[in-house]
Amino acid sequence: MTIPSLHFFRMSGLLIVLVLLSGCMYMTEGTKLPPITPRPASAFQPQIEHTVGDFSFTLEGGKMVTSNLAGEAINENILSSWKDRKYIRDHDSVDAGAFTGKADYNLTLSGSQYAESSIGMQILSGLTLFLIPYTVTENYDLQYRLTDVKTGQKYSGSIEESNKGYVELFLLFGAPFGIHNQQKMFERMGDHLYDQLYQQGAFQPSKSAAKP
């Protein structure tokens, strides 16, 4: 079992938003992406700069973070999993349109994160101090554009995933398992994304060296 990184606990996306809204939440691991065997650790571990482009975040019943912050949380989780897998050396977040040119690759997220939940059940749960549970289903539709800074070569990948959260006062003791499930979901999302980009020729220095 991989020990969650500090970035994961800081930037666990909607899980933290919902904890702020209520108190205790249990997350499932994800339902759409099939299992995938991670690629071996890469001999070439590039530096990545990442940003959030045209991305929307929607939470039924309220919105406590901006779309940009939600997108940054997704990037942090996926790229932290890449770093743990030794696919990359490190990653830095930059403002949109503010790539420095100092990294090996630039990565831009677009798409959406939509959280479905019954507003009525949220209100009822709140009135009972969260003794009555409610559910939140997160739907991720993510598109990524990767650019090799040296050659200008562009690559693209897309991810669709969904998971369900259960919010209720006495889920306090299940929170560590929910965090673990959320981490595993982002790891699998990261593995699928890396595999898509790698198959197109990204992260392979020999491919870049062959460019005129």
Contacts in CASP RR format, 6 or more apart in sequence:
PFRMAT RR
TARGET T0000
AUTHOR 0000-0000-0000
METHOD contacts of the structure
MODEL  1
MTIPSLHFFRMSGLLIVLVLLSGCMYMTEGTKLPPITPRPASAFQPQIEH
TVGDFSFTLEGGKMVTSNLAGEAINENILSSWKDRKYIRDHDSVDAGAFT
GKADYNLTLSGSQYAESSIGMQILSGLTLFLIPYTVTENYDLQYRLTDVK
TGQKYSGSIEESNKGYVELFLLFGAPFGIHNQQKMFERMGDHLYDQLYQQ
GAFQPSKSAAKP
1 180 0 8 1.000
2 84 0 8 1.000
2 183 0 8 1.000
2 187 0 8 1.000
4 179 0 8 1.000
4 180 0 8 1.000
4 183 0 8 1.000
5 80 0 8 1.000
5 83 0 8 1.000
5 84 0 8 1.000
7 76 0 8 1.000
7 77 0 8 1.000
7 80 0 8 1.000
8 76 0 8 1.000
8 77 0 8 1.000
8 80 0 8 1.000
8 179 0 8 1.000
8 183 0 8 1.000
8 186 0 8 1.000
9 179 0 8 1.000
10 76 0 8 1.000
11 72 0 8 1.000
11 73 0 8 1.000
11 76 0 8 1.000
11 77 0 8 1.000
12 73 0 8 1.000
12 77 0 8 1.000
12 179 0 8 1.000
12 182 0 8 1.000
13 65 0 8 1.000
13 70 0 8 1.000
13 73 0 8 1.000
13 74 0 8 1.000
13 77 0 8 1.000
14 59 0 8 1.000
14 70 0 8 1.000
14 73 0 8 1.000
14 113 0 8 1.000
14 115 0 8 1.000
14 136 0 8 1.000
14 138 0 8 1.000
15 25 0 8 1.000
15 27 0 8 1.000
15 178 0 8 1.000
15 179 0 8 1.000
15 182 0 8 1.000
16 73 0 8 1.000
17 59 0 8 1.000
17 64 0 8 1.000
17 65 0 8 1.000
17 70 0 8 1.000
18 25 0 8 1.000
18 136 0 8 1.000
18 165 0 8 1.000
18 167 0 8 1.000
19 25 0 8 1.000
20 64 0 8 1.000
21 62 0 8 1.000
21 64 0 8 1.000
21 122 0 8 1.000
21 167 0 8 1.000
22 125 0 8 1.000
22 126 0 8 1.000
22 130 0 8 1.000
22 167 0 8 1.000
23 130 0 8 1.000
23 167 0 8 1.000
23 169 0 8 1.000
23 172 0 8 1.000
24 130 0 8 1.000
24 167 0 8 1.000
24 168 0 8 1.000
24 169 0 8 1.000
24 170 0 8 1.000
24 171 0 8 1.000
24 172 0 8 1.000
24 174 0 8 1.000
24 175 0 8 1.000
25 136 0 8 1.000
25 165 0 8 1.000
25 166 0 8 1.000
25 167 0 8 1.000
25 171 0 8 1.000
25 175 0 8 1.000
25 178 0 8 1.000
26 165 0 8 1.000
26 166 0 8 1.000
26 171 0 8 1.000
26 174 0 8 1.000
26 175 0 8 1.000
26 177 0 8 1.000
26 178 0 8 1.000
26 181 0 8 1.000
27 163 0 8 1.000
27 164 0 8 1.000
27 165 0 8 1.000
27 178 0 8 1.000
27 179 0 8 1.000
27 181 0 8 1.000
27 182 0 8 1.000
27 185 0 8 1.000
28 163 0 8 1.000
28 164 0 8 1.000
28 165 0 8 1.000
28 178 0 8 1.000
28 181 0 8 1.000
29 163 0 8 1.000
29 181 0 8 1.000
29 182 0 8 1.000
29 184 0 8 1.000
29 185 0 8 1.000
30 161 0 8 1.000
30 162 0 8 1.000
30 163 0 8 1.000
30 164 0 8 1.000
30 181 0 8 1.000
30 185 0 8 1.000
30 188 0 8 1.000
31 161 0 8 1.000
31 162 0 8 1.000
31 163 0 8 1.000
31 164 0 8 1.000
32 160 0 8 1.000
32 161 0 8 1.000
32 162 0 8 1.000
33 159 0 8 1.000
33 160 0 8 1.000
33 161 0 8 1.000
33 188 0 8 1.000
33 189 0 8 1.000
33 192 0 8 1.000
35 188 0 8 1.000
36 188 0 8 1.000
36 191 0 8 1.000
36 192 0 8 1.000
36 195 0 8 1.000
38 85 0 8 1.000
38 191 0 8 1.000
39 85 0 8 1.000
39 87 0 8 1.000
39 191 0 8 1.000
39 194 0 8 1.000
39 195 0 8 1.000
39 198 0 8 1.000
41 85 0 8 1.000
41 86 0 8 1.000
41 87 0 8 1.000
42 86 0 8 1.000
42 87 0 8 1.000
42 88 0 8 1.000
42 203 0 8 1.000
44 203 0 8 1.000
44 204 0 8 1.000
44 205 0 8 1.000
45 86 0 8 1.000
45 87 0 8 1.000
45 88 0 8 1.000
45 89 0 8 1.000
46 88 0 8 1.000
46 89 0 8 1.000
46 103 0 8 1.000
46 104 0 8 1.000
46 105 0 8 1.000
46 203 0 8 1.000
47 88 0 8 1.000
47 89 0 8 1.000
47 90 0 8 1.000
47 91 0 8 1.000
47 92 0 8 1.000
47 102 0 8 1.000
47 103 0 8 1.000
47 104 0 8 1.000
47 105 0 8 1.000
48 79 0 8 1.000
48 82 0 8 1.000
48 88 0 8 1.000
48 90 0 8 1.000
48 91 0 8 1.000
48 92 0 8 1.000
48 103 0 8 1.000
48 104 0 8 1.000
48 105 0 8 1.000
48 106 0 8 1.000
48 107 0 8 1.000
49 91 0 8 1.000
49 92 0 8 1.000
49 93 0 8 1.000
49 94 0 8 1.000
49 99 0 8 1.000
49 100 0 8 1.000
49 101 0 8 1.000
49 102 0 8 1.000
49 103 0 8 1.000
49 105 0 8 1.000
49 106 0 8 1.000
49 107 0 8 1.000
50 75 0 8 1.000
50 79 0 8 1.000
50 91 0 8 1.000
50 92 0 8 1.000
50 93 0 8 1.000
50 94 0 8 1.000
50 106 0 8 1.000
50 107 0 8 1.000
50 108 0 8 1.000
50 109 0 8 1.000
51 75 0 8 1.000
51 93 0 8 1.000
51 94 0 8 1.000
51 95 0 8 1.000
51 96 0 8 1.000
51 97 0 8 1.000
51 98 0 8 1.000
51 99 0 8 1.000
51 106 0 8 1.000
51 107 0 8 1.000
51 108 0 8 1.000
51 109 0 8 1.000
52 67 0 8 1.000
52 68 0 8 1.000
52 71 0 8 1.000
52 72 0 8 1.000
52 75 0 8 1.000
52 96 0 8 1.000
52 108 0 8 1.000
52 109 0 8 1.000
52 110 0 8 1.000
53 96 0 8 1.000
53 108 0 8 1.000
53 109 0 8 1.000
53 110 0 8 1.000
54 110 0 8 1.000
54 111 0 8 1.000
55 67 0 8 1.000
55 68 0 8 1.000
55 70 0 8 1.000
55 71 0 8 1.000
55 109 0 8 1.000
55 110 0 8 1.000
55 111 0 8 1.000
55 112 0 8 1.000
55 113 0 8 1.000
56 67 0 8 1.000
56 111 0 8 1.000
56 112 0 8 1.000
56 113 0 8 1.000
56 114 0 8 1.000
57 63 0 8 1.000
57 65 0 8 1.000
57 66 0 8 1.000
57 67 0 8 1.000
57 69 0 8 1.000
57 70 0 8 1.000
57 71 0 8 1.000
57 112 0 8 1.000
57 113 0 8 1.000
57 114 0 8 1.000
58 112 0 8 1.000
58 113 0 8 1.000
58 114 0 8 1.000
58 115 0 8 1.000
59 115 0 8 1.000
59 117 0 8 1.000
59 136 0 8 1.000
60 115 0 8 1.000
60 116 0 8 1.000
60 117 0 8 1.000
60 118 0 8 1.000
60 119 0 8 1.000
61 117 0 8 1.000
61 119 0 8 1.000
61 122 0 8 1.000
65 73 0 8 1.000
70 113 0 8 1.000
71 109 0 8 1.000
71 113 0 8 1.000
72 93 0 8 1.000
74 109 0 8 1.000
74 113 0 8 1.000
74 140 0 8 1.000
74 142 0 8 1.000
74 186 0 8 1.000
75 91 0 8 1.000
75 93 0 8 1.000
75 107 0 8 1.000
75 109 0 8 1.000
76 93 0 8 1.000
77 183 0 8 1.000
77 186 0 8 1.000
78 186 0 8 1.000
78 189 0 8 1.000
78 190 0 8 1.000
78 193 0 8 1.000
79 88 0 8 1.000
79 91 0 8 1.000
79 107 0 8 1.000
80 91 0 8 1.000
81 183 0 8 1.000
81 186 0 8 1.000
81 187 0 8 1.000
81 189 0 8 1.000
81 190 0 8 1.000
81 191 0 8 1.000
82 88 0 8 1.000
82 91 0 8 1.000
82 190 0 8 1.000
82 194 0 8 1.000
83 89 0 8 1.000
83 90 0 8 1.000
83 91 0 8 1.000
84 187 0 8 1.000
85 191 0 8 1.000
85 194 0 8 1.000
87 194 0 8 1.000
87 203 0 8 1.000
92 103 0 8 1.000
94 100 0 8 1.000
99 106 0 8 1.000
99 149 0 8 1.000
101 149 0 8 1.000
103 149 0 8 1.000
104 148 0 8 1.000
104 149 0 8 1.000
104 150 0 8 1.000
105 146 0 8 1.000
105 147 0 8 1.000
105 148 0 8 1.000
105 149 0 8 1.000
105 202 0 8 1.000
105 203 0 8 1.000
106 146 0 8 1.000
106 147 0 8 1.000
106 149 0 8 1.000
107 144 0 8 1.000
107 145 0 8 1.000
107 146 0 8 1.000
107 147 0 8 1.000
108 144 0 8 1.000
108 145 0 8 1.000
108 146 0 8 1.000
108 147 0 8 1.000
109 142 0 8 1.000
109 143 0 8 1.000
109 144 0 8 1.000
110 142 0 8 1.000
110 143 0 8 1.000
110 144 0 8 1.000
110 145 0 8 1.000
111 141 0 8 1.000
111 142 0 8 1.000
111 143 0 8 1.000
112 139 0 8 1.000
112 140 0 8 1.000
112 141 0 8 1.000
113 138 0 8 1.000
113 139 0 8 1.000
113 140 0 8 1.000
113 141 0 8 1.000
114 138 0 8 1.000
114 139 0 8 1.000
114 141 0 8 1.000
115 136 0 8 1.000
115 137 0 8 1.000
115 138 0 8 1.000
115 139 0 8 1.000
116 136 0 8 1.000
116 137 0 8 1.000
116 139 0 8 1.000
117 134 0 8 1.000
117 135 0 8 1.000
117 136 0 8 1.000
117 137 0 8 1.000
118 134 0 8 1.000
118 135 0 8 1.000
121 132 0 8 1.000
121 134 0 8 1.000
121 135 0 8 1.000
122 134 0 8 1.000
124 132 0 8 1.000
124 134 0 8 1.000
125 131 0 8 1.000
125 132 0 8 1.000
125 133 0 8 1.000
125 134 0 8 1.000
125 167 0 8 1.000
125 168 0 8 1.000
126 132 0 8 1.000
129 169 0 8 1.000
130 167 0 8 1.000
130 168 0 8 1.000
130 169 0 8 1.000
131 168 0 8 1.000
131 169 0 8 1.000
131 170 0 8 1.000
132 168 0 8 1.000
133 166 0 8 1.000
133 167 0 8 1.000
133 168 0 8 1.000
133 171 0 8 1.000
134 166 0 8 1.000
134 167 0 8 1.000
134 168 0 8 1.000
135 164 0 8 1.000
135 165 0 8 1.000
135 166 0 8 1.000
135 167 0 8 1.000
136 164 0 8 1.000
136 165 0 8 1.000
136 167 0 8 1.000
137 162 0 8 1.000
137 163 0 8 1.000
137 164 0 8 1.000
137 165 0 8 1.000
138 162 0 8 1.000
138 163 0 8 1.000
138 164 0 8 1.000
138 165 0 8 1.000
139 160 0 8 1.000
139 161 0 8 1.000
139 162 0 8 1.000
140 159 0 8 1.000
140 160 0 8 1.000
140 161 0 8 1.000
140 162 0 8 1.000
140 189 0 8 1.000
141 158 0 8 1.000
141 159 0 8 1.000
141 160 0 8 1.000
142 158 0 8 1.000
142 159 0 8 1.000
142 160 0 8 1.000
142 189 0 8 1.000
142 193 0 8 1.000
143 156 0 8 1.000
143 157 0 8 1.000
143 158 0 8 1.000
144 156 0 8 1.000
144 157 0 8 1.000
144 158 0 8 1.000
144 159 0 8 1.000
144 193 0 8 1.000
144 197 0 8 1.000
145 154 0 8 1.000
145 155 0 8 1.000
145 156 0 8 1.000
145 157 0 8 1.000
146 154 0 8 1.000
146 155 0 8 1.000
146 156 0 8 1.000
146 157 0 8 1.000
146 197 0 8 1.000
146 202 0 8 1.000
147 153 0 8 1.000
147 154 0 8 1.000
147 155 0 8 1.000
148 154 0 8 1.000
148 155 0 8 1.000
148 202 0 8 1.000
148 208 0 8 1.000
150 208 0 8 1.000
151 208 0 8 1.000
151 211 0 8 1.000
153 202 0 8 1.000
153 207 0 8 1.000
153 208 0 8 1.000
153 211 0 8 1.000
155 197 0 8 1.000
155 200 0 8 1.000
155 201 0 8 1.000
155 202 0 8 1.000
156 200 0 8 1.000
157 193 0 8 1.000
157 196 0 8 1.000
157 197 0 8 1.000
158 196 0 8 1.000
159 189 0 8 1.000
159 190 0 8 1.000
159 192 0 8 1.000
159 193 0 8 1.000
161 185 0 8 1.000
161 188 0 8 1.000
161 189 0 8 1.000
163 181 0 8 1.000
163 182 0 8 1.000
163 185 0 8 1.000
194 203 0 8 1.000
197 203 0 8 1.000
198 204 0 8 1.000
201 207 0 8 1.000
END
